[in-house]
Amino acid sequence: MKSQFFDSSWKRTSYCGYVPLPGENGAEVVLNGWLRRRRDLGGIIFIELWDHTGTVQVVFGPDIGSLYEKAKGLRNEFVLAVRGRVRKRPEGTENPSMQTGDREVVVEDFIVLSPSRPLPFEISEADRVDENLRLRSRYLDLRRPFMQNNLRIRSKAAEFTRSYLTGKGFVEIETPMLTKSTPEGARDYLVPARVTPGRFFALPQSPQIFKQILMVGGIDRYFQIVKCFRDEDLRADRQPEFTQIDIEMSFITEEDIMLLMEGYMKGLFQSVLGGSLEDPFPVLSWHEAIDRFGSDKPDMRIGSEILDLDSSFRECAFEGFRKVLGDGGVVRGLLIPGGAAMSRKEMSDLEVRARGLGASGLASFVIRDGALKGPLVKFLSDGAQQDLVKRTGLTEKDALVVAAGPWRETCEILGHLRLETATRSSQVSEGTWRFLWVTDFPLLEWDEEESRWSAVHHPFTSPNLEDLDLLEKDPGRVRSRAYDLVLNGTEIGGGSIRIHDPSVQQKVFEVMDFTPERARERFGFLIDALASGTPPHGGIAIGFDRLVMFLCGVHSIRDVIAFPKTQKAQCLMSGAPSGVDQAQLEELHISLDLAGEGGECGSGGGE
């Protein structure tokens, strides 16, 4: 079936989901949309015509003559323009699942604007189709109400973001997409520079340095909804290209950022979901978050916490725990509500999981017939047993698991078990939003591979002023002025107060084993800027894709991005990344040696 010419006489007078209720004689409408479903009852044909607002039933009767015969050739996903009159559906045939389920359009004329080939899957059944197949035909997947809704929520969130920040005096400024490679975090995506052979741009992992320079330039309040790029291994919540809400402010402290973002989140969730958030958001130091929850991004919907049991086991006769405590380690426990009902196999599987996470073992305790039971009970005095029950709040309904070892590793192992057991037993409250600020991260961490100190966040994060003297004496104990915003156990944003004093920046570079020459080679323009009169400043970057993922109630950021990549960083629809012509490589002065990769220069593409 051929497509027909579209002119102004066929422009829609109504969207499909907004077809007006019929008047006495029936309102005449022109509709444009896709044929979503078709039923031929022999003598009368019903279709559902769809656009992004919804669907409406359209009726082709035999009284339209040759057009009726033409309608017999219509198939799913044909694009049509339909002219007809609206009428109420006969009583008993209404469809309450459709917004327009009490009315229908009786066709007087129609044209086919574009026929459709046989499709690899039906739109109405796409949620049961393999994701890779949907990604190959993303243009079809986007017609699903699910994707339509997600992308419109994303648009609404972006609109609110701009309105909120400009209302707070922020200026939206675009920073360069082609910039200098500064490989201190994830791997850069590199772009060869044709006019300067042998040189490369990098796609930005973040506008970090540029937004700091904007503060030096007196902009005072900057924001940008910006694309960033990181060449790293992917997960459900990561993409090689992603979007962040980038913010920087001058003459501020941490509290200013927190107040700004709490107001933003409250307004955003109210605007998009109609829900209210409790404020102020709670604040935990990094050390407290690890100690109580075993994670620097704890899910606060879970009630249980990691318990300090050092004193309960200090006099324990069990040599393993006594040795750990004597060597400066810790004993920590996790109460599992309802855990007394776990089978022996379930408890054994939990121990296997703990060992897989690095634990030397996992001891368990329950109360049965009023007495404490467990393999280590025999090593505890009656007083120690009573102390353990009192300290943990253990009841006959619960189970207690205990691990011992170095502080951070032990807490993090129990933190994983806390999350997994709560999820498995449906203790995580769905549909609730629990925000949390985590602060005072370590400034530096030891990189075993490179045998030097590296930045936990980035090298421009300010040390806590109280810890400046420790920079040279004990770098691992220096706290940063960094902060992360966590929602339901997911980090959705992070930032810091930046270093604005050139001498402090130089000290941090020295501790990270950057020679003055290396620091200038990589960050010379920032060093010069800091020495030119720099206001105290700080900012934050919110992962926009992750935030929209929460607003939409989905578990993968691929469901809130129009054209996402796979976990192999490929676009299955377009075939990117792909090979290029040899002439293009020669123009860029690039030669490829892919002999060991099973390919040839410039060839390839696909999976």
C-alpha positions in Angstrom: 0.0 0.0 0.0 1.4 3.4 -1.1 1.7 6.4 1.1 -0.3 9.5 0.2 0.5 13.2 0.2 -0.1 15.1 3.4 -1.4 18.6 3.2 -3.0 21.1 5.6 -6.5 19.6 5.0 -5.3 16.4 6.8 -3.7 18.2 9.8 -5.2 16.9 13.1 -7.8 18.8 14.9 -7.5 16.7 18.0 -5.0 14.3 19.6 -6.2 10.7 19.8 -6.3 10.7 23.6 -8.2 13.9 23.7 -11.0 13.3 21.2 -13.9 15.5 22.5 -17.2 14.0 23.7 -19.7 14.0 20.8 -22.4 16.7 20.6 -25.9 16.0 19.3 -24.8 15.5 15.7 -21.3 14.3 16.5 -18.2 16.5 16.3 -16.1 16.2 13.1 -12.4 15.5 13.8 -9.3 14.8 11.9 -6.8 12.5 13.6 -3.2 11.6 12.8 -1.6 8.5 14.3 -0.5 4.9 14.2 -2.8 1.9 13.8 -2.1 0.0 17.0 -4.7 -2.8 16.9 -7.2 -4.0 14.2 -10.3 -6.2 14.3 -12.2 -7.2 11.1 -15.7 -8.4 12.0 -16.7 -8.9 8.4 -18.7 -5.9 7.3 -17.2 -3.6 9.9 -13.6 -2.9 10.8 -12.4 -1.5 14.2 -8.9 -0.1 14.8 -7.3 1.6 17.7 -5.5 4.8 16.5 -2.6 5.8 18.7 -0.5 8.9 19.3 1.5 9.9 22.4 -1.7 11.1 24.2 -3.4 7.7 24.0 -5.7 5.7 21.7 -9.2 6.0 20.4 -11.4 3.5 18.6 -12.0 4.2 14.9 -14.8 2.5 13.0 -14.8 1.7 9.2 -18.3 0.9 8.0 -19.4 -0.5 4.6 -21.0 2.9 3.8 -17.7 4.5 2.9 -17.6 2.4 -0.3 -14.2 1.8 -1.9 -12.5 3.2 1.2 -13.8 0.2 3.1 -12.1 -2.2 0.7 -8.9 -0.1 1.1 -9.2 -0.4 4.9 -9.0 -4.1 4.6 -5.4 -3.7 3.7 -4.4 -1.7 6.8 -1.9 -3.3 9.2 -0.5 -2.6 12.6 1.7 0.5 12.8 0.6 2.1 9.5 0.5 5.8 9.9 -2.9 7.2 9.1 -4.8 10.5 8.8 -8.5 9.9 9.5 -11.5 12.2 9.1 -14.8 11.3 10.8 -17.5 12.0 13.4 -17.4 11.3 17.1 -20.2 9.3 18.6 -20.8 7.6 21.9 -20.1 3.9 22.0 -23.1 1.6 22.2 -24.0 0.8 25.7 -22.1 -2.2 27.0 -19.2 -1.8 24.6 -17.3 0.9 26.5 -13.7 0.3 27.4 -12.8 1.7 30.8 -9.1 1.0 30.3 -9.0 3.7 27.6 -9.2 7.4 28.3 -11.6 7.7 25.3 -13.3 4.4 26.0 -16.8 5.9 26.0 -16.6 7.3 22.5 -15.4 6.3 19.0 -14.8 8.0 15.6 -16.8 6.8 12.6 -14.7 7.2 9.5 -15.8 9.4 6.6 -12.4 9.5 4.8 -8.8 8.5 5.5 -5.4 8.3 3.8 -2.3 6.2 4.5 0.6 8.5 5.3 3.1 5.7 5.7 2.7 1.9 5.5 4.8 -0.3 7.8 6.8 -3.4 7.1 6.2 -6.5 9.2 7.7 -5.7 12.6 10.1 -7.7 14.7 7.7 -7.4 17.7 4.3 -6.1 18.5 4.4 -2.8 20.4 1.8 -4.0 22.9 4.0 -7.0 23.7 7.4 -5.2 23.8 7.8 -5.6 27.6 8.1 -9.3 27.1 10.6 -9.0 24.3 14.4 -9.4 24.8 16.0 -6.0 25.5 18.6 -6.3 22.8 15.9 -6.8 20.2 14.1 -3.7 21.5 17.3 -1.7 21.4 17.9 -2.7 17.8 14.5 -1.3 16.9 14.5 1.5 19.4 12.2 3.6 17.2 9.6 1.0 17.8 10.3 0.6 21.5 9.9 4.4 21.9 6.2 4.0 20.8 5.5 2.1 24.0 3.5 4.2 26.6 6.1 3.1 29.1 8.9 4.8 27.2 6.8 7.8 26.2 6.0 8.4 29.9 9.6 8.0 31.0 10.9 10.5 28.5 8.2 13.0 29.2 9.0 12.8 32.9 12.7 13.4 32.0 11.7 16.5 30.1 9.5 17.7 32.9 12.4 17.2 35.4 14.8 19.1 33.1 12.3 22.0 32.8 11.9 22.2 36.6 15.7 22.1 37.1 16.2 25.1 34.8 13.3 27.0 36.4 14.5 26.3 40.0 18.1 27.2 39.4 17.6 30.3 37.4 15.1 31.4 40.1 18.0 31.1 42.5 20.3 33.3 40.5 22.2 30.7 38.6 23.5 31.3 35.0 23.4 28.4 32.5 26.7 28.2 30.7 27.9 25.6 28.2 31.5 24.3 28.8 33.6 22.6 26.0 32.9 19.1 24.7 36.4 18.9 23.3 38.9 19.4 26.1 42.2 18.2 27.5 42.8 14.7 28.7 43.5 14.6 32.5 43.5 10.8 33.2 43.0 10.9 37.0 39.7 9.1 37.2 38.1 6.8 34.6 39.5 6.4 31.1 38.9 9.2 28.7 37.3 9.0 25.3 39.9 10.4 23.0 39.3 12.4 19.8 42.2 12.8 17.3 42.9 16.4 16.3 43.3 16.5 12.5 45.0 19.9 12.3 47.6 19.0 15.0 48.7 15.5 14.1 49.5 13.3 17.1 47.4 15.4 19.5 44.1 14.4 21.0 41.1 16.0 22.6 39.2 14.2 25.3 35.5 14.2 25.8 34.9 15.6 29.3 34.3 13.2 32.2 33.0 16.3 34.0 33.2 20.1 33.5 35.0 20.2 36.8 38.0 22.5 35.9 35.9 24.8 33.7 33.3 25.4 36.3 36.0 26.3 38.8 37.4 28.7 36.4 34.0 30.2 35.9 34.1 31.0 39.6 37.5 32.6 39.2 35.8 34.6 36.4 33.2 36.0 38.8 30.2 34.2 37.4 29.2 33.4 41.1 26.5 30.8 40.3 26.7 28.5 37.4 24.7 25.4 36.3 24.5 23.2 33.2 22.5 20.1 32.3 25.5 18.5 30.6 26.6 15.4 28.7 29.7 13.7 30.2 31.7 10.7 29.0 33.6 7.9 30.8 35.2 4.9 29.2 34.5 2.4 32.0 32.8 -0.9 32.6 29.1 -0.5 32.5 26.3 -1.6 34.9 22.5 -1.0 35.0 23.0 2.5 36.4 26.0 3.5 34.2 26.4 4.5 30.5 29.5 5.6 28.6 27.7 8.9 28.0 25.5 10.3 30.7 23.9 13.5 31.8 24.5 15.4 35.0 23.1 18.5 36.6 26.3 20.5 37.2 26.4 23.2 39.8 29.0 25.6 41.2 28.7 28.5 43.6 31.1 31.1 45.1 31.5 32.3 48.7 29.6 29.3 50.2 30.0 26.5 52.7 28.7 22.9 52.7 25.4 24.0 54.3 24.6 26.3 51.3 24.8 23.4 48.9 22.7 21.2 51.1 20.0 23.8 51.5 19.9 24.4 47.8 19.7 20.7 46.9 17.1 19.9 49.5 14.9 22.6 48.2 15.4 21.4 44.7 14.6 17.8 45.5 11.5 18.8 47.5 10.2 20.9 44.6 11.1 18.3 41.9 9.3 15.4 43.6 6.3 17.6 44.3 6.3 18.9 40.7 6.7 15.5 39.0 5.1 13.0 41.4 3.0 15.2 43.7 4.8 13.8 46.7 6.3 15.5 49.7 9.8 14.9 51.2 10.8 15.3 54.8 13.6 17.8 55.4 16.2 18.5 56.5 17.8 15.4 55.1 19.8 13.5 57.7 23.6 13.9 57.7 26.1 11.1 58.5 29.9 11.3 58.4 31.5 8.7 56.1 33.0 6.9 59.2 29.6 6.7 60.9 27.9 5.4 57.7 30.4 2.6 57.3 30.3 1.8 61.0 26.5 1.7 61.3 25.4 0.5 57.8 28.5 -1.0 56.2 28.2 1.3 53.2 28.9 4.9 52.2 25.5 5.0 50.4 23.3 3.2 52.9 19.6 2.5 52.2 17.8 4.2 55.1 14.5 2.4 54.3 16.0 -0.6 56.1 15.6 -0.4 59.9 18.5 -2.7 60.9 22.0 -1.4 61.7 25.4 -3.0 62.2 26.0 -3.5 65.9 29.3 -3.0 67.8 29.8 -6.2 69.8 33.5 -5.7 70.8 32.7 -5.6 74.5 30.4 -8.6 74.3 33.1 -10.8 72.9 36.2 -9.2 74.5 36.3 -11.9 77.2 35.0 -14.6 74.9 36.9 -17.9 75.1 36.8 -18.3 71.3 40.4 -17.8 70.2 39.5 -16.5 66.7 37.6 -13.4 68.0 40.1 -12.7 70.8 42.9 -12.7 68.3 41.0 -10.3 66.0 40.3 -7.9 68.9 43.9 -8.2 70.1 45.2 -7.2 66.6 43.0 -4.1 66.5 40.1 -5.6 64.6 36.5 -5.5 65.5 33.5 -7.8 66.1 30.3 -6.7 64.5 26.8 -8.1 64.3 23.7 -7.8 62.2 20.2 -8.6 63.5 18.0 -10.2 60.9 14.3 -9.5 61.8 12.3 -12.7 61.4 15.6 -14.6 60.8 14.7 -17.4 63.3 12.5 -18.8 60.5 15.5 -19.3 58.2 16.3 -22.9 57.4 19.7 -24.4 58.0 20.4 -24.2 54.3 19.5 -20.5 54.1 21.8 -19.8 57.0 24.5 -21.9 55.5 24.0 -20.0 52.2 24.4 -16.7 54.1 27.7 -17.9 55.5 28.9 -18.9 52.1 27.9 -15.5 50.8 29.9 -13.8 53.6 33.0 -15.9 52.8 32.6 -14.9 49.2 32.7 -11.3 50.3 35.9 -11.9 52.2 34.8 -12.9 55.7 36.8 -15.6 57.5 33.5 -16.9 58.8 30.0 -16.0 60.1 28.6 -17.0 63.5 24.9 -17.2 64.0 22.7 -16.9 67.2 19.0 -17.4 67.9 16.9 -17.7 71.0 14.9 -20.9 71.5 12.9 -21.8 74.6 14.3 -18.7 76.3 17.9 -19.8 75.8 20.6 -18.4 73.5 21.6 -20.9 70.8 24.5 -21.0 68.4 27.9 -22.6 67.7 29.8 -20.0 69.8 27.4 -19.9 72.8 29.7 -22.4 74.7 32.5 -19.8 74.6 30.4 -17.1 76.3 29.8 -16.8 80.0 26.2 -16.4 81.2 26.8 -12.7 81.8 28.3 -12.3 78.3 25.3 -14.1 76.8 22.9 -11.8 78.7 24.9 -8.8 77.5 24.8 -9.9 73.9 21.0 -10.4 74.0 20.5 -7.0 75.7 22.9 -5.2 73.4 21.4 -6.6 70.1 17.7 -6.7 71.1 17.6 -10.3 69.9 14.2 -12.0 70.3 12.9 -15.5 69.5 11.7 -14.3 66.1 15.1 -13.0 65.0 18.5 -14.2 64.1 21.9 -12.6 64.8 24.9 -13.0 62.6 28.4 -12.0 63.8 31.6 -11.5 61.9 35.1 -10.4 63.0 38.1 -8.8 61.2 39.5 -5.4 60.1 37.0 -2.6 60.8 36.1 -1.5 57.3 36.0 -4.9 55.6 33.9 -6.4 58.4 31.4 -3.6 58.3 31.1 -3.7 54.5 30.5 -7.5 54.5 27.7 -7.1 57.0 26.4 -4.1 55.0 26.0 -6.3 51.9 24.2 -8.9 54.0 22.0 -6.2 55.5 20.8 -5.1 52.1 20.5 -8.6 50.7 18.5 -10.1 53.6 16.2 -7.1 53.8 15.5 -7.2 50.1 14.9 -11.0 50.2 12.5 -10.7 53.1 10.7 -7.6 51.6 11.7 -5.3 54.5 12.5 -2.5 52.0 9.6 -0.1 51.8 8.8 0.5 48.2 7.4 3.9 47.2 9.2 5.8 49.9 12.0 8.2 49.4 14.8 8.4 52.0 17.5 10.9 51.3 20.8 11.1 53.2 23.9 13.3 53.1 27.2 11.5 53.6 30.1 13.8 54.5 33.7 13.9 55.7 35.0 11.3 53.2 38.7 10.5 53.3 40.6 12.9 51.1 43.1 10.3 49.8 43.4 6.6 49.5 46.5 4.5 48.9 46.8 3.1 45.3 48.6 -0.2 45.6 49.1 -0.5 41.8 50.9 2.9 41.5 52.3 2.9 45.0 51.1 6.4 45.7 48.2 8.4 47.3 45.3 9.2 44.9 42.2 11.3 45.4 39.0 9.6 46.6 36.9 12.2 44.6 39.3 14.4 42.6 42.4 16.3 43.4 40.6 19.7 43.7 38.6 18.7 46.7 39.4 20.8 49.8 40.9 19.0 52.9 39.1 19.6 56.1 40.8 22.7 57.6 41.3 20.8 60.9 43.3 18.1 59.2 45.7 20.3 57.1 48.6 19.4 59.4 48.1 15.7 58.6 48.6 16.1 54.9 52.3 15.4 55.1 52.3 13.4 58.3 49.4 11.0 57.8 47.6 11.6 54.5 45.2 8.6 55.1 43.6 10.3 58.1 42.8 13.6 56.3 39.1 14.2 55.9 37.8 16.0 52.9 35.1 18.6 52.5 33.2 16.3 50.2 29.6 15.3 50.4 27.4 12.7 48.6 23.6 12.8 48.2 22.2 9.3 48.6 18.6 8.2 47.8 17.3 4.8 48.8 20.8 3.3 48.8 22.0 4.9 45.5 24.4 7.8 45.2 22.6 10.3 43.0 25.1 13.1 43.4 28.4 14.2 44.9 30.4 17.4 45.3 32.7 19.2 47.5 34.1 22.6 48.6 37.1 23.1 46.3 40.6 24.2 47.0 40.9 27.9 46.3 44.3 28.4 47.9 47.2 27.7 45.4 49.6 26.7 48.2 47.1 24.0 49.5 46.5 22.8 45.9 50.3 22.4 45.5 50.5 20.4 48.7 47.8 18.0 47.6 49.6 17.5 44.3 52.9 16.8 46.1 51.2 14.2 48.4 49.8 12.6 45.3 53.4 12.4 44.0 52.8 15.0 41.3 56.0 16.8 40.4 55.6 20.5 39.7 56.2 19.7 36.1 53.6 17.0 35.9 51.1 19.1 37.7 51.7 22.0 35.3 51.5 19.8 32.3 48.1 18.5 33.3 46.5 21.3 35.2 48.6 24.4 34.4 45.7 26.6 33.4 43.9 25.8 36.6 47.0 26.5 38.7 47.4 29.9 37.0 43.7 30.7 37.5 43.9 29.8 41.2 46.8 32.2 41.6 44.8 35.1 40.0 42.3 35.8 42.9 40.0 32.9 43.5 36.9 33.0 45.7 36.0 30.2 48.1 33.7 28.0 46.1 32.1 24.6 45.8 29.5 22.6 43.9 27.8 19.4 43.2 26.9 17.2 40.3 23.6 15.3 40.3 23.3 12.2 38.1 20.3 13.2 36.0 19.8 9.8 34.5 19.8 8.1 37.9 17.5 10.8 39.3 14.9 10.3 36.5 15.2 6.6 37.0 13.8 7.1 40.5 11.1 9.5 39.4 10.0 6.9 36.9 10.2 4.0 39.3 12.4 1.9 37.0 15.7 0.0 37.8 17.8 0.7 34.7 18.9 4.1 33.3 18.5 2.6 29.8 14.7 3.0 30.4 15.0 6.7 30.8 17.5 7.5 28.0 16.1 7.8 24.4 19.1 6.0 22.7 21.2 4.2 25.3 24.2 1.9 24.8 24.4 -1.7 25.9 26.7 -3.0 28.6 29.3 -3.4 25.9 29.0 0.3 25.1 27.3 -0.3 21.8 24.3 1.2 20.1 22.6 -1.8 18.6 20.3 0.4 16.5 22.9 2.4 14.6 25.8 0.0 14.9 28.1 2.3 16.7 31.0 2.0 17.3 31.8 1.1 13.7 34.8 1.0 11.5 35.9 3.9 9.4 37.4 4.3 5.9 41.2 4.0 5.5 41.2 7.5 4.0 39.7 9.0 7.2 42.4 7.3 9.3 45.2 8.6 7.0 43.8 12.1 7.2 44.1 11.8 11.0 47.6 10.3 10.7 46.4 7.2 12.5 47.4 3.6 11.6 45.9 0.6 13.3 47.4 -2.7 14.1 44.5 -5.1 14.8 46.3 -8.3 13.8 46.0 -9.6 17.4 42.3 -8.5 17.6 41.0 -10.5 14.7 40.2 -7.5 12.5 41.5 -5.3 9.8 42.1 -1.5 9.7 38.9 0.4 9.6 36.7 -2.7 9.5 34.2 -4.0 12.0 31.1 -2.8 13.8 28.3 -4.4 15.6 28.7 -6.9 18.4 
